[in-house]
Amino acid sequence: MTDKIILTPEGHQKLSEELNFLKTKKRREVADQLQEARAHGDLRENAEYDAAKQAKHNLEARIAELEERLMRAKIVNPKDLPKDKAFLGATLALKNLKTGEKLKYTLVAQDEADFAAGKISVTSPIGKGLLGKVPGDIAEIQIPAGTVKFEVLRISHE
């Protein structure tokens, strides 16, 4: 896969910090667990050793994933994007036209998404449907549960 991963400077820094933590402290911790489990004797019947090996495998897989994502990263500074349209970094005040409910979402890169905090990925169905919208636009978005319509009330960059 050679697609670029869009990240904000903050998102890139967060992934870089996680990678550094995993390659230094976590690797040492897992290696110590593996060494301790080896010291318990027969490796064929040592559940602790098997668990430590699995933890090492999982750690190395996550490190490889982060390295690959950072290698493909394209850093986009939200400050360089249009302020009057819904793009990465924009916070949108929306109105669900079916329920009348008012919502607030911030469009973020995939690795920064946190739905509970109101941060939705620009690659999610809702995020894609909101990209490029301006206040007053109606976004008709197909989601797994059906179609949802949002009116864009306001766009800000907090």
Secondary structure as GFF3:
##gff-version 3
##sequence-region A 1 158
A	DSSP	beta_strand	5	7	.	.	.	ID=ss1
A	DSSP	alpha_helix	9	21	.	.	.	ID=ss2
A	DSSP	pi_helix	22	26	.	.	.	ID=ss3
A	DSSP	alpha_helix	27	38	.	.	.	ID=ss4
A	DSSP	three_ten_helix	43	45	.	.	.	ID=ss5
A	DSSP	alpha_helix	47	71	.	.	.	ID=ss6
A	DSSP	beta_strand	73	75	.	.	.	ID=ss7
A	DSSP	three_ten_helix	78	80	.	.	.	ID=ss8
A	DSSP	beta_strand	91	96	.	.	.	ID=ss9
A	DSSP	beta_strand	102	108	.	.	.	ID=ss10
A	DSSP	three_ten_helix	110	112	.	.	.	ID=ss11
A	DSSP	three_ten_helix	115	117	.	.	.	ID=ss12
A	DSSP	beta_strand	119	121	.	.	.	ID=ss13
A	DSSP	alpha_helix	125	130	.	.	.	ID=ss14
A	DSSP	beta_strand	138	143	.	.	.	ID=ss15
A	DSSP	beta_strand	146	156	.	.	.	ID=ss16
###
